[in-house]
Amino acid sequence: MIRSVVKGIGAATPERVVKNAELEGVVETSDEWIVQRTGIRQRYIVGEHETTVSLGTKAAQAALENAGLTVADIDLIILATSTPNHTFPASAVEIQNALGMKHGFAFDMQAVCSGFVYAVTTADMYIKSGMAKRVLVIGSETFSRLLDWKDRTTCVLFGDGAGAIILEAGEGNGLTSDRGVLTANLRSDGSHKEKLFVDGGPSTTGTVGHLRMEGREVFKHAVGMITDVIEASFATTGLSADDIDWFVPHQANKRIIDASAKKLNIADHKVVITVDQHGNTSAASVPLALATAVKDGRIKKGDLILLEAMGGGFTWGAVLLRW
């Protein structure tokens, strides 16, 4: 059977690093308060000339280099983002153009923080159908441009960045020992929209709007929803938490990550945490965390990796893959 195997990975962050102490001069908060409640110590914030497209392009170039490929080898680009450069065209085609790619096709995917997990799942379907042999999957966000910098409950949480992987068609035996995507489970429930949303849009206010969140409500639902899709992934494959080499969750809040790992009986030493360095970068958080763990040597070929994310909507999902 066809498996979607990770061929390369890359990441990009803005030049400017903003530590918690700097935010003490913006809103009423403190480094101690932010760390205690979220685990975040710093985040990257885009400058005037940095955008979702420029970050996504850099991450894509890094993934191509890591894979030893060129854009000529790519059939499809899927960009997961909630912060496109323009209402249209899709930022994916702008990245396609920036890479000098004139063939194939590209599109954006909007599932907020779950976007990268949704995009990997979609790429896997294109590869298994035979419509694409290699897919460049990118998560790129500039959430700092959606923030109300007077709202201390949200502005301290988010950052900007991008991560990318290249998925390539490979042969598998249909066993869990195969390299590549083994299973994926996606969910959504629009009844939770008011708990995490942006109060603007072209068809409503004609403005970009600002991010609004009911933090306690999001936390309350997060652990249960995350557990739901992960347990479904285990049921499909016959695997368990003991089989996982690395758990790479959405980097929203360390308390949510810790509670989820505990409920799933995933050992602390198997959990990849980068929220302290990047903050919540929405669709970029999972690939950024992946890239960090690959670069420092933790994730190795043959490792069983569990990806998970939850975002506004609500949307949530999990992907189980062998590196």
C-alpha positions in Angstrom: 0.0 0.0 0.0 1.0 3.6 -0.4 2.2 5.5 2.6 2.9 9.2 3.0 6.5 9.3 4.3 8.2 12.4 5.7 11.1 13.3 3.4 12.2 16.6 4.8 11.4 19.2 7.4 12.2 22.9 7.9 11.3 25.9 10.1 11.5 29.7 10.2 10.9 32.3 12.9 10.9 36.1 12.8 14.0 38.1 13.7 12.5 39.7 16.8 12.3 37.8 20.1 9.9 39.2 22.7 10.5 38.0 26.2 7.7 38.1 28.8 9.4 41.0 30.6 9.0 43.2 27.5 5.2 42.7 27.7 5.1 44.1 31.2 5.4 47.5 29.6 2.5 46.8 27.2 -0.2 45.3 29.5 -0.6 44.7 33.2 1.2 41.3 33.5 4.4 39.8 34.7 6.9 37.1 33.6 6.0 35.1 36.7 2.2 35.2 35.9 2.7 34.2 32.2 5.1 31.3 33.0 2.9 30.0 35.8 -0.3 29.9 33.8 1.0 29.0 30.3 4.7 27.9 30.4 5.5 30.6 27.9 8.8 32.5 28.4 9.2 34.2 25.0 7.8 34.4 21.5 8.8 35.6 18.1 7.0 38.6 16.6 7.2 39.7 12.9 8.7 42.9 11.8 7.3 45.3 9.2 8.6 43.4 6.2 7.9 39.8 7.5 4.7 38.1 6.6 3.0 34.7 6.6 4.2 34.2 3.0 7.8 35.2 3.7 8.0 32.9 6.8 6.3 30.1 5.0 8.7 30.4 2.0 11.7 30.2 4.3 10.4 27.1 6.1 9.6 25.5 2.7 13.1 26.2 1.4 14.6 24.7 4.5 12.4 21.6 4.1 13.5 21.2 0.5 17.1 21.5 1.4 16.7 19.0 4.2 15.1 16.6 1.8 17.6 17.1 -0.9 14.9 18.2 -3.3 13.9 21.2 -5.5 10.5 22.7 -6.3 10.6 20.7 -9.5 10.0 17.6 -7.3 6.9 19.0 -5.6 3.4 18.4 -7.0 1.2 20.2 -4.4 1.6 22.9 -1.7 -0.9 23.0 1.2 -0.6 25.9 3.5 -2.3 25.8 6.9 -2.9 29.4 8.1 -5.5 31.7 9.6 -3.4 34.8 8.8 -3.0 34.9 5.0 -1.3 37.8 3.4 -4.5 38.6 1.5 -8.1 37.7 1.5 -7.3 36.2 -1.9 -5.3 34.8 -3.7 -4.4 32.0 -1.3 -1.1 32.6 0.4 -0.1 29.1 -0.8 0.1 30.3 -4.4 2.2 33.3 -3.3 4.6 30.9 -1.7 4.5 28.7 -4.9 5.5 31.8 -6.8 8.2 32.8 -4.3 9.7 29.4 -4.7 9.7 29.7 -8.5 7.3 26.8 -9.0 5.2 27.1 -12.1 3.6 23.6 -12.2 1.3 21.7 -9.9 -1.2 23.4 -7.6 -1.5 25.1 -4.2 -4.2 26.0 -1.8 -4.7 27.3 1.8 -6.3 25.3 4.5 -8.2 27.0 7.4 -8.7 25.0 10.6 -6.9 27.5 12.9 -4.6 25.7 15.3 -5.5 22.3 13.9 -4.6 23.5 10.4 -1.3 21.6 10.1 -2.9 18.3 11.3 -5.7 18.8 8.8 -3.2 19.7 6.1 -1.1 16.6 6.7 -4.3 14.5 6.6 -5.3 16.1 3.3 -1.9 15.6 1.8 -1.9 12.0 2.8 -5.2 11.6 0.9 -3.8 13.2 -2.2 -0.8 10.9 -2.1 -2.8 7.8 -1.5 -5.1 8.6 -4.4 -2.2 9.0 -6.7 -2.9 12.7 -7.5 0.4 13.8 -6.0 3.7 12.1 -5.4 5.2 14.8 -3.2 3.4 17.4 -1.1 4.9 20.4 0.6 2.8 20.9 3.8 3.4 24.2 5.6 2.0 25.8 8.7 2.7 29.6 8.8 1.2 32.3 11.0 1.5 35.9 12.0 -1.0 35.9 14.8 0.6 39.0 16.3 -1.4 41.0 13.7 -4.7 39.7 15.0 -4.0 40.5 18.6 -5.6 43.2 20.7 -2.5 44.4 22.5 -4.7 45.9 25.3 -6.1 42.5 26.1 -3.7 40.8 28.5 -5.6 37.5 28.5 -4.7 36.9 24.8 -1.8 39.1 23.7 0.7 37.3 25.9 -0.1 33.9 24.5 0.6 34.0 20.8 3.6 34.3 18.5 4.6 34.1 14.9 6.5 31.4 12.9 6.4 28.7 10.3 7.2 25.1 9.9 7.1 22.7 6.9 7.4 19.1 6.0 7.6 17.3 2.6 5.5 14.1 2.3 6.5 11.6 -0.4 4.7 8.5 -1.6 6.4 5.3 -0.3 5.5 1.6 -0.3 4.2 0.0 2.9 3.0 -3.4 3.9 -0.1 -2.1 5.7 1.6 -2.7 9.1 2.2 -0.3 11.9 5.9 -0.8 11.3 5.6 1.0 8.0 7.2 4.4 7.7 4.8 7.3 7.1 1.3 8.3 8.1 -0.4 5.4 9.8 -3.8 7.0 10.6 -5.5 10.3 11.1 -8.6 11.4 12.9 -10.2 14.8 12.5 -13.2 16.5 14.3 -15.0 19.8 14.4 -18.0 21.3 16.3 -19.1 24.8 15.3 -21.3 25.3 18.3 -18.1 26.4 20.2 -17.4 29.3 17.9 -17.9 32.0 20.5 -15.2 30.5 22.8 -12.3 31.3 20.4 -12.8 33.5 17.3 -11.8 36.7 15.5 -14.4 39.4 15.7 -14.0 40.5 12.0 -14.0 39.3 8.5 -14.7 40.4 4.9 -18.3 39.2 4.8 -19.3 40.6 8.2 -17.4 43.7 9.4 -15.1 44.3 6.4 -12.2 44.4 8.8 -9.5 42.0 10.0 -10.7 42.0 13.6 -9.0 40.9 16.8 -8.7 37.5 18.4 -11.2 36.9 21.3 -11.0 33.9 23.6 -12.8 32.5 26.7 -9.7 30.9 28.1 -11.3 28.8 30.8 -13.8 27.4 28.4 -11.1 26.4 25.9 -9.1 24.7 28.6 -12.2 22.9 29.9 -12.9 21.3 26.5 -9.3 20.9 25.3 -8.1 17.8 27.2 -11.3 15.8 26.5 -11.3 16.6 22.8 -7.6 15.8 22.4 -8.0 12.5 24.2 -10.9 11.6 21.9 -9.0 11.7 18.6 -5.9 10.1 20.1 -7.8 7.2 21.5 -9.5 6.8 18.1 -6.0 6.7 16.5 -4.9 4.0 19.0 -8.1 2.0 18.3 -7.6 2.1 14.6 -3.9 0.9 14.7 -4.0 -1.3 17.8 -1.2 0.8 19.2 -1.1 2.4 22.7 0.6 5.2 24.6 3.4 2.8 25.5 4.3 2.4 21.8 4.7 6.1 21.3 8.3 7.4 21.0 7.4 11.1 20.8 4.2 13.1 21.5 4.2 16.4 19.6 1.1 18.3 20.7 -0.1 21.8 19.7 1.9 24.2 21.7 -0.9 26.4 23.2 -0.4 26.0 27.0 1.9 23.8 29.0 -0.9 23.0 31.5 -3.1 21.6 28.7 -0.1 19.6 27.3 0.7 18.2 30.7 -2.9 17.3 31.5 -3.4 15.6 28.1 -0.2 13.6 28.5 -1.2 12.5 32.0 -4.7 11.5 30.9 -3.3 9.4 28.0 -0.6 7.9 30.2 2.2 9.3 28.0 5.4 9.6 29.9 6.8 13.2 30.4 10.1 12.4 28.8 8.3 11.5 25.5 6.5 14.9 25.2 8.1 17.6 23.0 7.5 21.0 24.4 8.5 24.3 22.7 5.7 26.6 23.9 8.2 28.2 26.3 10.2 29.4 23.3 7.5 30.1 20.6 4.3 30.7 22.4 1.1 29.6 20.6 1.9 29.9 16.9 -1.4 28.3 15.8 -1.0 26.1 12.7 2.8 26.6 12.8 3.2 25.2 16.4 3.2 21.5 15.6 5.7 21.7 12.7 7.9 24.1 14.7 8.0 21.6 17.6 8.7 18.7 15.2 11.5 20.6 13.5 13.0 21.5 16.9 13.0 17.8 18.0 14.4 16.6 14.7 17.2 19.2 14.7 18.3 18.4 18.3 18.4 14.7 17.5 15.5 13.5 19.6 13.3 12.3 16.7 15.0 9.7 14.6 14.1 7.5 11.6 11.7 4.8 12.6 10.3 6.6 15.7 6.6 6.5 16.2 5.3 10.1 16.4 1.9 11.3 17.7 0.8 14.7 16.5 -2.2 16.5 18.0 -3.9 19.9 17.8 -7.1 21.8 18.8 -8.2 25.1 17.5 -11.0 27.6 17.1 -14.3 26.3 15.8 -13.7 24.1 17.6 -11.5 21.9 15.3 -9.3 19.1 16.6 -7.4 16.2 15.3 -4.5 13.7 15.6 -2.0 12.0 13.2 0.0 9.0 14.0 3.1 8.5 11.8 6.3 6.6 11.8 9.3 8.9 11.0 
